[in-house]
């Protein structure tokens, strides 16, 4: 208490000296016995109008960070085979088209044999068509024979195109040292991070396996998921502002909006799931992290509100300075009911909506008025 008094006394002396040295910015009006603010100080004062604002509240929830399902790519084996090489590790960033793994597959070998057979049939059909065309020109062959040869050639081309398309879909990669054509290459379908990997060199793959080999997703945007109790469901809306803080980064807030609200209520826990999309540009958030989710929602009422910079605190009490003119400046006590987004919601018997308050440099005026 002694320290507060010493501080207050020092502040008064410093302020009075400052005001005096600045050419009597705040001066007593001899006729009215009140302080008046000079024009030079008035230029450095910012005002705030007392107004009624919708009261906002916060709903605090426990949650976690998760993938955005729409941006998750799950990769499954299209053929059976033996894994010979895995090119990526868990957590690696891959570009679309990058080779993830190579498999030796008997299925691909069969496709390769069909490819070679189709290529041979095309060559034979093409040669037969050329011979028939020459014979037709010489009058030895009929138009019917030429049309048959032409049709066989088209059928051979169609079969070859079909086999090539199958190989393309399955990711076949024939090289000079792959005489059997059994190479099956798994490539990244999208760019992103490898967040799940379920294959190692030497393992056998089954075409009907239910487990994905890789999961690739973009981590630049993530979900913050939380459960809302039945009694609080009416407080949230699609588009509600939200703040997310993780245990790993307690001093960093991630802002987002509610984008999805489940339509199903868990019959056991009586909660619904909500999802908030947040940006993760620095990639510091990881799926699975625990988080505190705060959803902001408006109440069905309005209260008098002022900027936090308009309030002056002394001895555990709160005050504002009401401005009615250069020589009509008064200190008014207020009760702060809640603070939200740089606004103080207040209660006061001596103030009303529309009153003009000093928001910046008010401490000078407050100190001078208190010293009278």
C-alpha positions in Angstrom: 0.0 0.0 0.0 2.9 2.3 0.8 4.5 1.5 -2.5 1.2 2.4 -4.3 1.0 5.7 -2.5 4.6 6.6 -3.3 4.0 5.6 -6.9 0.9 7.7 -7.1 2.6 10.7 -5.5 5.5 10.4 -7.9 3.1 10.1 -10.9 1.3 13.3 -9.8 4.5 15.2 -9.5 5.9 13.9 -12.8 2.6 14.7 -14.6 2.4 18.2 -13.2 6.0 19.0 -14.1 5.3 17.6 -17.6 2.2 19.6 -18.0 3.9 22.7 -16.8 6.9 22.2 -19.1 4.6 21.7 -22.0 3.0 25.0 -21.7 0.1 24.3 -19.3 -1.7 21.7 -21.5 -4.2 21.2 -18.6 -4.9 24.5 -16.8 -7.4 25.5 -14.2 -10.3 27.7 -15.3 -10.3 30.6 -12.8 -13.9 31.5 -13.5 -15.3 28.0 -13.1 -12.7 26.4 -10.9 -12.3 23.5 -13.4 -9.5 22.1 -15.4 -9.4 23.0 -19.1 -7.5 21.1 -21.8 -5.6 23.4 -24.1 -5.7 23.0 -27.9 -2.2 21.6 -28.1 -3.0 18.7 -25.7 -6.4 18.1 -27.4 -4.6 17.3 -30.6 -2.8 14.3 -28.9 -6.0 12.9 -27.3 -8.0 10.0 -28.8 -11.7 9.7 -28.0 -14.0 6.7 -27.7 -17.7 6.8 -27.9 -19.6 4.7 -25.3 -21.9 2.4 -27.2 -23.9 -0.8 -26.7 -22.4 -3.9 -28.2 -23.6 -7.5 -28.4 -22.1 -9.4 -25.5 -19.9 -12.3 -26.7 -19.0 -15.3 -24.6 -16.6 -18.2 -24.9 -17.1 -21.9 -24.9 -14.0 -23.8 -23.8 -13.6 -27.4 -25.0 -10.9 -30.1 -25.1 -9.9 -31.2 -28.5 -7.2 -32.5 -30.8 -5.5 -31.8 -34.1 -6.5 -34.0 -37.0 -6.2 -34.5 -40.8 -8.7 -32.9 -43.2 -10.2 -36.0 -44.7 -10.9 -34.4 -48.0 -7.1 -33.8 -48.5 -6.0 -37.4 -47.5 -4.9 -39.8 -50.2 -4.8 -43.5 -49.2 -2.8 -45.8 -51.5 -3.7 -49.4 -51.8 -2.0 -52.2 -53.8 -3.5 -52.8 -57.2 -1.6 -56.1 -57.7 0.0 -58.8 -55.6 3.7 -59.1 -55.3 7.0 -58.9 -53.4 8.3 -55.5 -52.2 11.8 -54.9 -53.4 12.4 -51.3 -52.5 10.7 -48.5 -50.5 11.9 -45.0 -51.5 10.3 -42.9 -48.7 10.2 -42.7 -44.9 7.4 -41.6 -42.6 7.2 -37.8 -42.5 8.8 -37.2 -45.9 7.4 -34.6 -48.2 6.8 -36.0 -51.7 5.8 -34.3 -55.0 3.1 -35.8 -57.1 4.5 -38.6 -59.3 7.4 -39.4 -57.0 8.2 -43.1 -56.8 7.2 -44.5 -53.3 8.0 -48.2 -53.7 8.9 -50.9 -56.3 7.3 -54.3 -56.3 8.0 -57.5 -58.3 4.6 -58.8 -59.4 3.5 -61.9 -61.3 0.4 -60.0 -62.3 2.6 -57.4 -64.0 4.6 -60.2 -65.7 1.4 -61.6 -67.2 0.5 -58.1 -68.4 4.0 -57.8 -69.9 3.6 -61.1 -71.8 0.3 -59.9 -73.1 1.9 -56.6 -74.2 4.7 -58.5 -76.1 2.1 -60.8 -77.7 -0.1 -57.9 -78.7 2.9 -56.1 -80.2 3.7 -59.2 -82.3 0.0 -59.5 -83.4 0.0 -55.8 -84.5 3.2 -56.4 -86.5 1.8 -59.5 -88.2 -1.5 -57.8 -88.9 0.2 -54.7 -90.3 2.4 -56.9 -92.6 -0.6 -58.8 -93.7 -2.5 -55.6 -94.4 0.4 -54.3 -96.5 0.6 -57.5 -98.5 -3.1 -57.6 -99.1 -3.1 -54.0 -100.2 -0.4 -54.8 -102.8 -2.2 -57.9 -104.0 -5.4 -55.9 -104.3 -3.5 -53.3 -106.4 -2.3 -56.1 -108.7 -5.8 -57.6 -109.0 -4.9 -60.8 -107.2 -6.8 -60.1 -104.0 -10.4 -58.9 -103.6 -11.8 -55.9 -101.8 -13.3 -58.4 -99.2 -9.8 -59.8 -98.4 -8.5 -56.2 -98.0 -11.3 -55.3 -95.6 -10.7 -58.4 -93.5 -7.0 -57.6 -93.3 -7.8 -54.0 -92.4 -10.2 -55.1 -89.7 -7.7 -57.6 -88.2 -5.1 -54.8 -88.0 -7.6 -52.5 -86.2 -8.5 -55.2 -83.7 -4.8 -55.9 -83.0 -4.2 -52.1 -82.4 -7.2 -52.0 -80.0 -5.9 -54.9 -78.0 -2.4 -53.4 -77.8 -3.9 -50.0 -76.6 -5.9 -51.9 -74.0 -2.9 -53.6 -72.6 -0.9 -50.4 -72.5 -3.7 -48.6 -70.6 -3.8 -51.5 -68.0 -0.1 -51.2 -67.5 -0.3 -47.4 -67.2 -3.0 -47.7 -64.5 -1.1 -50.3 -62.6 2.1 -48.3 -62.7 4.3 -50.7 -64.6 7.9 -49.6 -65.3 9.9 -51.7 -67.7 13.6 -51.2 -67.7 16.6 -52.9 -69.5 17.3 -55.1 -66.5 13.6 -56.1 -66.2 13.4 -58.8 -68.9 10.3 -60.4 -67.3 8.4 -57.1 -67.1 7.4 -57.7 -63.5 8.1 -54.2 -62.2 5.2 -52.5 -60.4 5.9 -48.9 -59.4 3.8 -47.1 -56.7 3.8 -43.3 -57.3 2.5 -40.5 -55.2 -0.9 -39.5 -56.6 -0.7 -36.0 -54.8 1.9 -33.8 -53.3 2.1 -33.9 -49.5 3.5 -35.5 -46.4 3.8 -39.3 -45.8 1.8 -39.6 -42.6 1.4 -43.3 -42.6 3.6 -46.1 -44.1 2.7 -49.8 -43.8 5.2 -51.5 -46.1 8.9 -52.5 -45.8 11.3 -54.2 -48.3 10.8 -57.9 -48.4 7.1 -58.0 -47.4 4.5 -59.8 -49.6 1.5 -57.8 -50.8 -2.0 -59.1 -51.5 -4.2 -57.3 -53.9 -7.2 -57.7 -51.6 -5.5 -56.2 -48.6 -7.7 -53.8 -46.6 -4.8 -51.8 -45.1 -3.4 -48.9 -47.1 0.3 -48.9 -48.0 0.7 -45.2 -47.6 -1.3 -42.2 -46.5 -0.3 -38.8 -48.0 -1.9 -35.5 -46.9 -1.3 -31.8 -47.0 -0.5 -30.5 -43.5 -0.8 -26.8 -44.3 -4.4 -26.9 -43.2 -5.7 -29.1 -40.4 -8.8 -29.8 -38.3 -9.1 -28.9 -34.7 -11.8 -31.3 -33.5 -13.7 -31.0 -30.2 -16.8 -32.5 -28.6 -19.7 -30.2 -27.6 -22.1 -31.3 -24.9 -25.8 -31.4 -25.6 -26.5 -28.4 -23.4 -24.1 -26.2 -25.4 -25.1 -27.2 -28.9 -27.3 -24.1 -29.4 -24.3 -21.8 -28.7 -22.4 -22.8 -31.9 -23.0 -22.1 -35.5 -21.2 -22.8 -38.8 -18.8 -19.8 -39.2 -18.4 -19.2 -35.4 -14.9 -17.8 -34.6 -12.6 -20.1 -32.7 -9.2 -20.0 -31.1 -7.0 -23.1 -30.7 -4.1 -23.5 -28.3 -2.0 -26.7 -28.1 -0.1 -28.1 -25.2 3.1 -28.0 -27.3 2.7 -24.2 -28.1 0.7 -22.7 -25.2 1.7 -19.1 -26.1 0.6 -19.4 -29.7 -3.0 -19.0 -30.8 -4.4 -20.4 -34.0 -7.5 -18.7 -35.3 -10.1 -20.4 -37.4 -13.9 -20.9 -37.9 -16.3 -23.7 -37.2 -16.7 -25.4 -40.6 -18.5 -28.7 -39.7 -21.0 -29.6 -37.0 -22.0 -33.3 -36.8 -25.7 -34.1 -37.2 -25.4 -37.1 -34.9 -25.4 -37.0 -31.1 -23.4 -39.7 -29.4 -26.0 -41.7 -27.4 -23.6 -42.6 -24.6 -21.6 -39.4 -24.1 -24.3 -36.9 -25.3 -21.9 -34.9 -27.4 -21.6 -33.9 -31.0 -18.3 -33.4 -32.9 -17.3 -30.0 -34.3 -14.4 -29.2 -36.6 -12.5 -26.0 -36.9 -10.2 -25.4 -39.9 -6.9 -23.8 -39.0 -3.9 -22.8 -41.0 -0.6 -24.5 -40.3 1.8 -22.6 -42.6 4.8 -23.2 -40.4 3.9 -26.9 -40.2 4.4 -26.9 -36.4 1.1 -28.5 -35.7 1.0 -32.3 -35.9 -2.1 -34.5 -36.1 -2.8 -36.1 -32.8 -1.8 -33.1 -30.7 -4.1 -32.3 -27.8 -5.6 -28.8 -27.9 -7.8 -26.3 -26.0 -10.5 -25.1 -28.3 -12.4 -21.9 -27.5 -15.5 -21.1 -29.6 -16.8 -17.6 -29.5 -20.5 -17.0 -29.5 -22.8 -14.0 -29.1 -25.3 -13.7 -26.3 -28.9 -12.4 -26.7 -28.2 -9.1 -25.1 -26.2 -5.8 -25.4 -24.2 -3.9 -22.9 -22.3 -0.7 -22.7 -18.8 -1.2 -24.1 -15.6 0.8 -24.2 -12.1 0.1 -25.5 -9.7 -1.4 -23.0 -7.4 1.6 -23.5 -10.2 3.9 -22.2 -10.1 2.4 -18.7 -7.8 3.6 -16.0 -7.1 1.4 -12.9 -6.3 2.6 -9.4 -6.5 0.8 -6.1 -8.4 -2.2 -7.6 -11.0 0.2 -9.0 -11.8 1.2 -12.6 -12.4 4.6 -14.0 -13.0 6.4 -17.3 -12.7 10.1 -18.2 -15.9 11.6 -19.6 -15.3 14.5 -22.1 -18.0 17.1 -22.4 -15.8 19.9 -23.6 -12.4 21.3 -23.0 -13.4 22.6 -19.5 -15.9 19.8 -18.8 -13.8 16.8 -18.1 -14.8 14.4 -15.2 -13.7 11.1 -13.8 -16.4 8.4 -13.7 -16.2 5.1 -11.8 -17.2 2.0 -13.8 -17.6 -1.7 -13.0 -16.1 -4.1 -15.6 -18.3 -7.1 -16.1 -16.2 -8.8 -18.7 -13.5 -8.2 -21.3 -13.6 -9.6 -24.8 -11.6 -8.8 -27.9 -10.1 -5.5 -26.6 -13.6 -4.3 -25.3 -14.6 -3.8 -21.7 -18.3 -4.4 -21.0 -19.1 -2.0 -18.2 -21.8 -0.9 -15.8 -22.1 2.6 -14.5 -24.9 4.8 -13.0 -23.2 8.0 -14.3 -22.7 7.1 -17.9 -25.0 6.4 -20.9 -24.8 5.4 -24.5 -23.2 8.1 -26.7 -21.0 9.6 -24.0 -17.6 10.7 -25.2 -14.6 9.2 -23.3 -10.9 9.9 -23.5 -9.1 6.8 -24.8 -5.5 7.9 -25.3 -3.3 10.0 -23.0 -6.1 10.0 -20.5 -3.7 9.2 -17.6 -2.4 12.8 -17.7 -5.9 14.2 -17.3 -6.8 11.6 -14.6 -3.7 12.4 -12.6 -4.3 16.2 -12.8 -8.0 15.8 -11.8 -7.1 13.6 -8.9 -4.6 16.1 -7.6 -7.2 18.9 -7.3 
